[in-house]
């Protein structure tokens, strides 16, 4: 090709206008870059799991009291049905319908769970103090029968002391919460009877307790027999006959 032709071709090529590029304002371009980076970060970073922790530790959201109640109720049910030895954190979680971590988050071991279950059903016996020693003892025994039948803490606690070997701390708690309050009331009743002159000063409150409560536990807890009011009255009369003033 001759030089003149090449010059004409190149001049025509230079004459063709270039497509104008759409220019993005700098601030808009910066915003798009930041948005893209943040989206990539969100895709790469997993969402944090919800935190549920006891309020006593001062962090996380408070524990659901409904779950705590279900766990404690399940604990008492299993203790009542199967005993302390067969109780496990897994069995409690299954009975309560919760995940196992929900149980461990509240109570780290079996002992603390059982202690909490006993503390949740506190129903202290009431001293009748009618002014009549015989009537008081009858009322105390009848109240003990109602507690065994309707208060799982009493029933479970007595069964644990009778048929199993719980941890020393747990045994001490059962005695403190279940046995000693009622023993204290009978001791006070016997002491008042001695002051009134109805009972002999040689009456031993511990023996009175053992005779009344021992007979009750033997019949209701060990033999699984019912006891009528007439039988309660007869039991009290037999005990009083041996310690009445002469």
Rosetta constraint file for C-alpha pairs under 8 A:
AtomPair CA 1 CA 5 HARMONIC 6.52 0.50
AtomPair CA 1 CA 6 HARMONIC 6.78 0.50
AtomPair CA 2 CA 6 HARMONIC 6.50 0.50
AtomPair CA 3 CA 7 HARMONIC 6.30 0.50
AtomPair CA 4 CA 8 HARMONIC 6.42 0.50
AtomPair CA 5 CA 9 HARMONIC 6.36 0.50
AtomPair CA 6 CA 10 HARMONIC 6.26 0.50
AtomPair CA 7 CA 11 HARMONIC 6.10 0.50
AtomPair CA 8 CA 12 HARMONIC 6.25 0.50
AtomPair CA 9 CA 13 HARMONIC 6.25 0.50
AtomPair CA 10 CA 14 HARMONIC 6.20 0.50
AtomPair CA 11 CA 15 HARMONIC 6.16 0.50
AtomPair CA 12 CA 16 HARMONIC 6.58 0.50
AtomPair CA 24 CA 28 HARMONIC 6.71 0.50
AtomPair CA 24 CA 29 HARMONIC 6.31 0.50
AtomPair CA 25 CA 29 HARMONIC 6.38 0.50
AtomPair CA 26 CA 30 HARMONIC 6.22 0.50
AtomPair CA 27 CA 31 HARMONIC 6.35 0.50
AtomPair CA 28 CA 32 HARMONIC 6.33 0.50
AtomPair CA 29 CA 33 HARMONIC 6.36 0.50
AtomPair CA 30 CA 34 HARMONIC 6.29 0.50
AtomPair CA 31 CA 35 HARMONIC 6.14 0.50
AtomPair CA 32 CA 36 HARMONIC 6.17 0.50
AtomPair CA 33 CA 37 HARMONIC 6.18 0.50
AtomPair CA 34 CA 38 HARMONIC 6.19 0.50
AtomPair CA 35 CA 39 HARMONIC 6.23 0.50
AtomPair CA 36 CA 40 HARMONIC 6.29 0.50
AtomPair CA 37 CA 41 HARMONIC 6.25 0.50
AtomPair CA 38 CA 42 HARMONIC 6.18 0.50
AtomPair CA 39 CA 43 HARMONIC 6.28 0.50
AtomPair CA 40 CA 44 HARMONIC 6.29 0.50
AtomPair CA 41 CA 45 HARMONIC 5.97 0.50
AtomPair CA 42 CA 46 HARMONIC 7.48 0.50
AtomPair CA 51 CA 60 HARMONIC 5.36 0.50
AtomPair CA 51 CA 61 HARMONIC 6.60 0.50
AtomPair CA 52 CA 60 HARMONIC 5.24 0.50
AtomPair CA 52 CA 61 HARMONIC 5.14 0.50
AtomPair CA 52 CA 62 HARMONIC 6.64 0.50
AtomPair CA 52 CA 63 HARMONIC 6.45 0.50
AtomPair CA 53 CA 57 HARMONIC 7.39 0.50
AtomPair CA 53 CA 59 HARMONIC 6.60 0.50
AtomPair CA 53 CA 60 HARMONIC 5.06 0.50
AtomPair CA 53 CA 61 HARMONIC 6.02 0.50
AtomPair CA 53 CA 62 HARMONIC 6.22 0.50
AtomPair CA 53 CA 63 HARMONIC 6.13 0.50
AtomPair CA 53 CA 105 HARMONIC 6.80 0.50
AtomPair CA 54 CA 58 HARMONIC 7.31 0.50
AtomPair CA 54 CA 59 HARMONIC 7.37 0.50
AtomPair CA 54 CA 60 HARMONIC 7.21 0.50
AtomPair CA 54 CA 61 HARMONIC 7.40 0.50
AtomPair CA 54 CA 62 HARMONIC 5.65 0.50
AtomPair CA 54 CA 63 HARMONIC 5.49 0.50
AtomPair CA 54 CA 105 HARMONIC 7.43 0.50
AtomPair CA 54 CA 106 HARMONIC 6.89 0.50
AtomPair CA 55 CA 59 HARMONIC 6.38 0.50
AtomPair CA 55 CA 60 HARMONIC 7.18 0.50
AtomPair CA 55 CA 61 HARMONIC 7.03 0.50
AtomPair CA 55 CA 62 HARMONIC 5.09 0.50
AtomPair CA 55 CA 63 HARMONIC 6.95 0.50
AtomPair CA 63 CA 68 HARMONIC 7.78 0.50
AtomPair CA 64 CA 68 HARMONIC 6.62 0.50
AtomPair CA 65 CA 69 HARMONIC 6.16 0.50
AtomPair CA 66 CA 70 HARMONIC 6.26 0.50
AtomPair CA 67 CA 71 HARMONIC 6.16 0.50
AtomPair CA 67 CA 96 HARMONIC 7.87 0.50
AtomPair CA 67 CA 98 HARMONIC 7.48 0.50
AtomPair CA 68 CA 72 HARMONIC 6.24 0.50
AtomPair CA 68 CA 106 HARMONIC 7.72 0.50
AtomPair CA 69 CA 73 HARMONIC 6.08 0.50
AtomPair CA 70 CA 74 HARMONIC 6.05 0.50
AtomPair CA 70 CA 96 HARMONIC 5.34 0.50
AtomPair CA 71 CA 75 HARMONIC 6.16 0.50
AtomPair CA 71 CA 92 HARMONIC 6.45 0.50
AtomPair CA 71 CA 93 HARMONIC 6.80 0.50
AtomPair CA 71 CA 95 HARMONIC 7.94 0.50
AtomPair CA 71 CA 96 HARMONIC 5.28 0.50
AtomPair CA 71 CA 103 HARMONIC 7.09 0.50
AtomPair CA 72 CA 76 HARMONIC 6.41 0.50
AtomPair CA 72 CA 113 HARMONIC 7.55 0.50
AtomPair CA 72 CA 114 HARMONIC 7.99 0.50
AtomPair CA 72 CA 116 HARMONIC 7.30 0.50
AtomPair CA 72 CA 117 HARMONIC 5.02 0.50
AtomPair CA 72 CA 120 HARMONIC 7.55 0.50
AtomPair CA 73 CA 77 HARMONIC 6.20 0.50
AtomPair CA 73 CA 96 HARMONIC 7.77 0.50
AtomPair CA 73 CA 117 HARMONIC 7.32 0.50
AtomPair CA 74 CA 78 HARMONIC 6.18 0.50
AtomPair CA 74 CA 92 HARMONIC 5.70 0.50
AtomPair CA 74 CA 93 HARMONIC 7.98 0.50
AtomPair CA 74 CA 95 HARMONIC 5.76 0.50
AtomPair CA 74 CA 96 HARMONIC 5.52 0.50
AtomPair CA 75 CA 79 HARMONIC 6.17 0.50
AtomPair CA 75 CA 87 HARMONIC 7.64 0.50
AtomPair CA 75 CA 92 HARMONIC 5.75 0.50
AtomPair CA 75 CA 113 HARMONIC 7.68 0.50
AtomPair CA 75 CA 114 HARMONIC 6.88 0.50
AtomPair CA 75 CA 117 HARMONIC 6.68 0.50
AtomPair CA 76 CA 80 HARMONIC 6.00 0.50
AtomPair CA 76 CA 114 HARMONIC 7.86 0.50
AtomPair CA 76 CA 117 HARMONIC 6.52 0.50
AtomPair CA 76 CA 152 HARMONIC 6.60 0.50
AtomPair CA 76 CA 153 HARMONIC 7.19 0.50
AtomPair CA 76 CA 156 HARMONIC 7.24 0.50
AtomPair CA 77 CA 81 HARMONIC 6.12 0.50
AtomPair CA 77 CA 152 HARMONIC 7.82 0.50
AtomPair CA 78 CA 82 HARMONIC 5.52 0.50
AtomPair CA 78 CA 83 HARMONIC 6.72 0.50
AtomPair CA 78 CA 87 HARMONIC 6.40 0.50
AtomPair CA 78 CA 92 HARMONIC 7.44 0.50
AtomPair CA 79 CA 83 HARMONIC 4.41 0.50
AtomPair CA 79 CA 84 HARMONIC 5.48 0.50
AtomPair CA 79 CA 87 HARMONIC 6.53 0.50
AtomPair CA 79 CA 156 HARMONIC 6.20 0.50
AtomPair CA 80 CA 152 HARMONIC 7.13 0.50
AtomPair CA 80 CA 155 HARMONIC 7.20 0.50
AtomPair CA 80 CA 156 HARMONIC 5.21 0.50
AtomPair CA 80 CA 159 HARMONIC 7.91 0.50
AtomPair CA 82 CA 86 HARMONIC 6.07 0.50
AtomPair CA 82 CA 87 HARMONIC 7.25 0.50
AtomPair CA 83 CA 87 HARMONIC 6.62 0.50
AtomPair CA 83 CA 156 HARMONIC 7.93 0.50
AtomPair CA 83 CA 159 HARMONIC 7.81 0.50
AtomPair CA 83 CA 160 HARMONIC 6.93 0.50
AtomPair CA 83 CA 164 HARMONIC 7.71 0.50
AtomPair CA 84 CA 160 HARMONIC 6.78 0.50
AtomPair CA 84 CA 164 HARMONIC 7.23 0.50
AtomPair CA 84 CA 166 HARMONIC 7.07 0.50
AtomPair CA 85 CA 164 HARMONIC 7.57 0.50
AtomPair CA 87 CA 91 HARMONIC 6.70 0.50
AtomPair CA 87 CA 92 HARMONIC 7.39 0.50
AtomPair CA 87 CA 110 HARMONIC 7.90 0.50
AtomPair CA 88 CA 92 HARMONIC 6.30 0.50
AtomPair CA 88 CA 110 HARMONIC 6.77 0.50
AtomPair CA 89 CA 93 HARMONIC 6.21 0.50
AtomPair CA 89 CA 100 HARMONIC 7.08 0.50
AtomPair CA 89 CA 103 HARMONIC 7.03 0.50
AtomPair CA 89 CA 104 HARMONIC 7.76 0.50
AtomPair CA 89 CA 109 HARMONIC 7.62 0.50
AtomPair CA 89 CA 110 HARMONIC 6.49 0.50
AtomPair CA 90 CA 94 HARMONIC 6.22 0.50
AtomPair CA 90 CA 100 HARMONIC 6.08 0.50
AtomPair CA 91 CA 95 HARMONIC 6.12 0.50
AtomPair CA 92 CA 96 HARMONIC 6.00 0.50
AtomPair CA 93 CA 97 HARMONIC 5.98 0.50
AtomPair CA 93 CA 98 HARMONIC 5.19 0.50
AtomPair CA 93 CA 99 HARMONIC 5.93 0.50
AtomPair CA 93 CA 100 HARMONIC 5.29 0.50
AtomPair CA 93 CA 102 HARMONIC 7.87 0.50
AtomPair CA 93 CA 103 HARMONIC 6.48 0.50
AtomPair CA 94 CA 98 HARMONIC 6.41 0.50
AtomPair CA 94 CA 99 HARMONIC 7.52 0.50
AtomPair CA 94 CA 100 HARMONIC 7.86 0.50
AtomPair CA 98 CA 102 HARMONIC 6.63 0.50
AtomPair CA 98 CA 103 HARMONIC 7.81 0.50
AtomPair CA 99 CA 103 HARMONIC 7.26 0.50
AtomPair CA 100 CA 104 HARMONIC 6.59 0.50
AtomPair CA 101 CA 105 HARMONIC 5.82 0.50
AtomPair CA 102 CA 106 HARMONIC 6.72 0.50
AtomPair CA 103 CA 107 HARMONIC 6.13 0.50
AtomPair CA 103 CA 108 HARMONIC 7.74 0.50
AtomPair CA 104 CA 108 HARMONIC 4.79 0.50
AtomPair CA 104 CA 109 HARMONIC 7.02 0.50
AtomPair CA 107 CA 112 HARMONIC 5.90 0.50
AtomPair CA 107 CA 113 HARMONIC 5.44 0.50
AtomPair CA 108 CA 112 HARMONIC 7.01 0.50
AtomPair CA 108 CA 113 HARMONIC 7.68 0.50
AtomPair CA 109 CA 113 HARMONIC 6.39 0.50
AtomPair CA 110 CA 114 HARMONIC 6.26 0.50
AtomPair CA 111 CA 115 HARMONIC 6.18 0.50
AtomPair CA 111 CA 167 HARMONIC 7.77 0.50
AtomPair CA 111 CA 170 HARMONIC 7.06 0.50
AtomPair CA 112 CA 116 HARMONIC 6.10 0.50
AtomPair CA 113 CA 117 HARMONIC 6.23 0.50
AtomPair CA 114 CA 118 HARMONIC 6.31 0.50
AtomPair CA 114 CA 170 HARMONIC 7.96 0.50
AtomPair CA 115 CA 119 HARMONIC 6.26 0.50
AtomPair CA 115 CA 170 HARMONIC 6.84 0.50
AtomPair CA 115 CA 173 HARMONIC 7.44 0.50
AtomPair CA 116 CA 120 HARMONIC 6.13 0.50
AtomPair CA 117 CA 121 HARMONIC 6.98 0.50
AtomPair CA 117 CA 153 HARMONIC 7.97 0.50
AtomPair CA 118 CA 122 HARMONIC 7.00 0.50
AtomPair CA 118 CA 153 HARMONIC 5.79 0.50
AtomPair CA 118 CA 174 HARMONIC 7.97 0.50
AtomPair CA 118 CA 177 HARMONIC 7.90 0.50
AtomPair CA 121 CA 151 HARMONIC 7.66 0.50
AtomPair CA 121 CA 152 HARMONIC 7.87 0.50
AtomPair CA 121 CA 153 HARMONIC 6.27 0.50
AtomPair CA 122 CA 153 HARMONIC 7.76 0.50
AtomPair CA 122 CA 177 HARMONIC 7.68 0.50
AtomPair CA 124 CA 181 HARMONIC 6.96 0.50
AtomPair CA 125 CA 143 HARMONIC 7.42 0.50
AtomPair CA 125 CA 144 HARMONIC 7.99 0.50
AtomPair CA 125 CA 181 HARMONIC 6.80 0.50
AtomPair CA 125 CA 182 HARMONIC 6.28 0.50
AtomPair CA 126 CA 185 HARMONIC 7.85 0.50
AtomPair CA 127 CA 136 HARMONIC 7.92 0.50
AtomPair CA 127 CA 140 HARMONIC 7.43 0.50
AtomPair CA 127 CA 185 HARMONIC 5.87 0.50
AtomPair CA 128 CA 136 HARMONIC 5.82 0.50
AtomPair CA 128 CA 139 HARMONIC 6.89 0.50
AtomPair CA 128 CA 140 HARMONIC 7.36 0.50
AtomPair CA 129 CA 136 HARMONIC 6.05 0.50
AtomPair CA 129 CA 189 HARMONIC 7.41 0.50
AtomPair CA 130 CA 135 HARMONIC 7.16 0.50
AtomPair CA 130 CA 136 HARMONIC 6.25 0.50
AtomPair CA 131 CA 136 HARMONIC 7.67 0.50
AtomPair CA 132 CA 136 HARMONIC 6.06 0.50
AtomPair CA 133 CA 137 HARMONIC 6.24 0.50
AtomPair CA 133 CA 189 HARMONIC 6.44 0.50
AtomPair CA 133 CA 190 HARMONIC 7.35 0.50
AtomPair CA 133 CA 192 HARMONIC 7.55 0.50
AtomPair CA 133 CA 193 HARMONIC 5.71 0.50
AtomPair CA 133 CA 198 HARMONIC 7.79 0.50
AtomPair CA 134 CA 138 HARMONIC 6.31 0.50
AtomPair CA 134 CA 236 HARMONIC 7.17 0.50
AtomPair CA 134 CA 237 HARMONIC 7.68 0.50
AtomPair CA 134 CA 240 HARMONIC 7.70 0.50
AtomPair CA 135 CA 139 HARMONIC 6.18 0.50
AtomPair CA 136 CA 140 HARMONIC 6.17 0.50
AtomPair CA 136 CA 189 HARMONIC 7.05 0.50
AtomPair CA 137 CA 141 HARMONIC 6.23 0.50
AtomPair CA 137 CA 186 HARMONIC 7.19 0.50
AtomPair CA 137 CA 189 HARMONIC 7.32 0.50
AtomPair CA 137 CA 236 HARMONIC 6.75 0.50
AtomPair CA 138 CA 142 HARMONIC 6.20 0.50
AtomPair CA 138 CA 232 HARMONIC 6.60 0.50
AtomPair CA 138 CA 233 HARMONIC 6.20 0.50
AtomPair CA 138 CA 236 HARMONIC 6.40 0.50
AtomPair CA 139 CA 143 HARMONIC 6.07 0.50
AtomPair CA 140 CA 144 HARMONIC 6.24 0.50
AtomPair CA 140 CA 182 HARMONIC 7.94 0.50
AtomPair CA 140 CA 186 HARMONIC 7.56 0.50
AtomPair CA 141 CA 145 HARMONIC 6.37 0.50
AtomPair CA 141 CA 212 HARMONIC 7.40 0.50
AtomPair CA 141 CA 213 HARMONIC 7.62 0.50
AtomPair CA 141 CA 216 HARMONIC 7.93 0.50
AtomPair CA 141 CA 232 HARMONIC 7.07 0.50
AtomPair CA 142 CA 146 HARMONIC 6.39 0.50
AtomPair CA 142 CA 229 HARMONIC 7.63 0.50
AtomPair CA 142 CA 232 HARMONIC 7.29 0.50
AtomPair CA 143 CA 147 HARMONIC 6.17 0.50
AtomPair CA 144 CA 148 HARMONIC 6.25 0.50
AtomPair CA 145 CA 149 HARMONIC 6.28 0.50
AtomPair CA 145 CA 216 HARMONIC 7.71 0.50
AtomPair CA 146 CA 150 HARMONIC 5.91 0.50
AtomPair CA 146 CA 151 HARMONIC 7.64 0.50
AtomPair CA 147 CA 151 HARMONIC 4.92 0.50
AtomPair CA 147 CA 152 HARMONIC 7.97 0.50
AtomPair CA 147 CA 154 HARMONIC 6.21 0.50
AtomPair CA 147 CA 155 HARMONIC 7.55 0.50
AtomPair CA 148 CA 152 HARMONIC 7.15 0.50
AtomPair CA 148 CA 154 HARMONIC 5.47 0.50
AtomPair CA 148 CA 155 HARMONIC 4.84 0.50
AtomPair CA 149 CA 155 HARMONIC 7.10 0.50
AtomPair CA 151 CA 155 HARMONIC 6.58 0.50
AtomPair CA 152 CA 156 HARMONIC 5.76 0.50
AtomPair CA 153 CA 157 HARMONIC 5.79 0.50
AtomPair CA 153 CA 178 HARMONIC 7.55 0.50
AtomPair CA 154 CA 158 HARMONIC 6.16 0.50
AtomPair CA 154 CA 178 HARMONIC 5.79 0.50
AtomPair CA 155 CA 159 HARMONIC 6.18 0.50
AtomPair CA 155 CA 221 HARMONIC 7.89 0.50
AtomPair CA 156 CA 160 HARMONIC 6.09 0.50
AtomPair CA 157 CA 161 HARMONIC 6.36 0.50
AtomPair CA 157 CA 174 HARMONIC 5.60 0.50
AtomPair CA 157 CA 178 HARMONIC 6.69 0.50
AtomPair CA 158 CA 162 HARMONIC 6.10 0.50
AtomPair CA 158 CA 174 HARMONIC 7.85 0.50
AtomPair CA 158 CA 178 HARMONIC 7.72 0.50
AtomPair CA 158 CA 221 HARMONIC 7.93 0.50
AtomPair CA 159 CA 163 HARMONIC 5.84 0.50
AtomPair CA 159 CA 164 HARMONIC 7.59 0.50
AtomPair CA 159 CA 221 HARMONIC 7.27 0.50
AtomPair CA 160 CA 164 HARMONIC 5.17 0.50
AtomPair CA 160 CA 165 HARMONIC 7.18 0.50
AtomPair CA 160 CA 166 HARMONIC 6.90 0.50
AtomPair CA 161 CA 165 HARMONIC 7.09 0.50
AtomPair CA 161 CA 166 HARMONIC 7.58 0.50
AtomPair CA 161 CA 171 HARMONIC 6.99 0.50
AtomPair CA 161 CA 174 HARMONIC 7.88 0.50
AtomPair CA 166 CA 170 HARMONIC 6.20 0.50
AtomPair CA 166 CA 171 HARMONIC 5.94 0.50
AtomPair CA 167 CA 171 HARMONIC 6.11 0.50
AtomPair CA 168 CA 172 HARMONIC 6.12 0.50
AtomPair CA 169 CA 173 HARMONIC 6.27 0.50
AtomPair CA 170 CA 174 HARMONIC 6.20 0.50
AtomPair CA 171 CA 175 HARMONIC 6.24 0.50
AtomPair CA 172 CA 176 HARMONIC 6.08 0.50
AtomPair CA 173 CA 177 HARMONIC 5.94 0.50
AtomPair CA 174 CA 178 HARMONIC 5.46 0.50
AtomPair CA 174 CA 179 HARMONIC 6.95 0.50
AtomPair CA 175 CA 179 HARMONIC 4.75 0.50
AtomPair CA 175 CA 180 HARMONIC 5.81 0.50
AtomPair CA 176 CA 180 HARMONIC 5.33 0.50
AtomPair CA 176 CA 181 HARMONIC 7.17 0.50
AtomPair CA 177 CA 181 HARMONIC 6.77 0.50
AtomPair CA 178 CA 182 HARMONIC 7.39 0.50
AtomPair CA 179 CA 183 HARMONIC 6.31 0.50
AtomPair CA 180 CA 184 HARMONIC 5.97 0.50
AtomPair CA 181 CA 185 HARMONIC 6.55 0.50
AtomPair CA 182 CA 186 HARMONIC 6.44 0.50
AtomPair CA 183 CA 187 HARMONIC 6.15 0.50
AtomPair CA 183 CA 209 HARMONIC 6.38 0.50
AtomPair CA 184 CA 188 HARMONIC 6.25 0.50
AtomPair CA 185 CA 189 HARMONIC 6.20 0.50
AtomPair CA 186 CA 190 HARMONIC 6.16 0.50
AtomPair CA 186 CA 205 HARMONIC 7.25 0.50
AtomPair CA 186 CA 208 HARMONIC 7.95 0.50
AtomPair CA 186 CA 209 HARMONIC 6.52 0.50
AtomPair CA 187 CA 191 HARMONIC 6.14 0.50
AtomPair CA 187 CA 205 HARMONIC 5.27 0.50
AtomPair CA 187 CA 206 HARMONIC 7.35 0.50
AtomPair CA 187 CA 209 HARMONIC 7.63 0.50
AtomPair CA 188 CA 192 HARMONIC 6.16 0.50
AtomPair CA 189 CA 193 HARMONIC 6.25 0.50
AtomPair CA 190 CA 194 HARMONIC 6.27 0.50
AtomPair CA 190 CA 199 HARMONIC 7.47 0.50
AtomPair CA 190 CA 203 HARMONIC 7.80 0.50
AtomPair CA 190 CA 205 HARMONIC 6.12 0.50
AtomPair CA 191 CA 195 HARMONIC 6.30 0.50
AtomPair CA 191 CA 205 HARMONIC 7.74 0.50
AtomPair CA 192 CA 196 HARMONIC 6.21 0.50
AtomPair CA 193 CA 197 HARMONIC 6.26 0.50
AtomPair CA 193 CA 198 HARMONIC 5.22 0.50
AtomPair CA 193 CA 199 HARMONIC 5.28 0.50
AtomPair CA 194 CA 198 HARMONIC 5.93 0.50
AtomPair CA 194 CA 199 HARMONIC 4.69 0.50
AtomPair CA 194 CA 200 HARMONIC 6.00 0.50
AtomPair CA 194 CA 201 HARMONIC 5.70 0.50
AtomPair CA 194 CA 203 HARMONIC 7.88 0.50
AtomPair CA 197 CA 245 HARMONIC 6.68 0.50
AtomPair CA 198 CA 244 HARMONIC 6.07 0.50
AtomPair CA 198 CA 245 HARMONIC 5.61 0.50
AtomPair CA 199 CA 203 HARMONIC 6.81 0.50
AtomPair CA 199 CA 240 HARMONIC 7.87 0.50
AtomPair CA 199 CA 243 HARMONIC 5.66 0.50
AtomPair CA 199 CA 244 HARMONIC 4.39 0.50
AtomPair CA 199 CA 245 HARMONIC 4.79 0.50
AtomPair CA 200 CA 243 HARMONIC 5.70 0.50
AtomPair CA 200 CA 244 HARMONIC 5.59 0.50
AtomPair CA 200 CA 245 HARMONIC 4.51 0.50
AtomPair CA 200 CA 246 HARMONIC 7.42 0.50
AtomPair CA 202 CA 243 HARMONIC 7.68 0.50
AtomPair CA 203 CA 208 HARMONIC 7.90 0.50
AtomPair CA 203 CA 243 HARMONIC 5.55 0.50
AtomPair CA 204 CA 208 HARMONIC 6.43 0.50
AtomPair CA 205 CA 209 HARMONIC 6.18 0.50
AtomPair CA 206 CA 210 HARMONIC 6.17 0.50
AtomPair CA 207 CA 211 HARMONIC 6.08 0.50
AtomPair CA 208 CA 212 HARMONIC 6.20 0.50
AtomPair CA 208 CA 239 HARMONIC 6.94 0.50
AtomPair CA 209 CA 213 HARMONIC 5.76 0.50
AtomPair CA 209 CA 214 HARMONIC 7.62 0.50
AtomPair CA 210 CA 214 HARMONIC 5.09 0.50
AtomPair CA 210 CA 215 HARMONIC 7.85 0.50
AtomPair CA 211 CA 215 HARMONIC 5.99 0.50
AtomPair CA 211 CA 239 HARMONIC 7.20 0.50
AtomPair CA 212 CA 216 HARMONIC 6.34 0.50
AtomPair CA 212 CA 235 HARMONIC 7.19 0.50
AtomPair CA 212 CA 236 HARMONIC 7.19 0.50
AtomPair CA 212 CA 239 HARMONIC 7.53 0.50
AtomPair CA 213 CA 217 HARMONIC 5.97 0.50
AtomPair CA 214 CA 218 HARMONIC 5.99 0.50
AtomPair CA 215 CA 219 HARMONIC 6.20 0.50
AtomPair CA 216 CA 220 HARMONIC 5.94 0.50
AtomPair CA 216 CA 221 HARMONIC 7.74 0.50
AtomPair CA 217 CA 221 HARMONIC 5.04 0.50
AtomPair CA 217 CA 222 HARMONIC 6.57 0.50
AtomPair CA 218 CA 222 HARMONIC 4.99 0.50
AtomPair CA 218 CA 223 HARMONIC 6.22 0.50
AtomPair CA 219 CA 223 HARMONIC 5.06 0.50
AtomPair CA 219 CA 224 HARMONIC 6.23 0.50
AtomPair CA 219 CA 225 HARMONIC 5.51 0.50
AtomPair CA 219 CA 226 HARMONIC 7.31 0.50
AtomPair CA 219 CA 227 HARMONIC 7.56 0.50
AtomPair CA 220 CA 224 HARMONIC 4.76 0.50
AtomPair CA 220 CA 225 HARMONIC 5.08 0.50
AtomPair CA 220 CA 226 HARMONIC 6.09 0.50
AtomPair CA 220 CA 227 HARMONIC 7.25 0.50
AtomPair CA 221 CA 225 HARMONIC 7.71 0.50
AtomPair CA 227 CA 231 HARMONIC 6.23 0.50
AtomPair CA 227 CA 232 HARMONIC 7.08 0.50
AtomPair CA 228 CA 232 HARMONIC 6.38 0.50
AtomPair CA 229 CA 233 HARMONIC 6.20 0.50
AtomPair CA 230 CA 234 HARMONIC 6.21 0.50
AtomPair CA 231 CA 235 HARMONIC 6.08 0.50
AtomPair CA 232 CA 236 HARMONIC 6.29 0.50
AtomPair CA 233 CA 237 HARMONIC 6.15 0.50
AtomPair CA 234 CA 238 HARMONIC 6.16 0.50
AtomPair CA 235 CA 239 HARMONIC 6.44 0.50
AtomPair CA 236 CA 240 HARMONIC 6.11 0.50
AtomPair CA 237 CA 241 HARMONIC 6.00 0.50
AtomPair CA 238 CA 242 HARMONIC 7.00 0.50
AtomPair CA 239 CA 243 HARMONIC 7.02 0.50
AtomPair CA 240 CA 244 HARMONIC 5.65 0.50
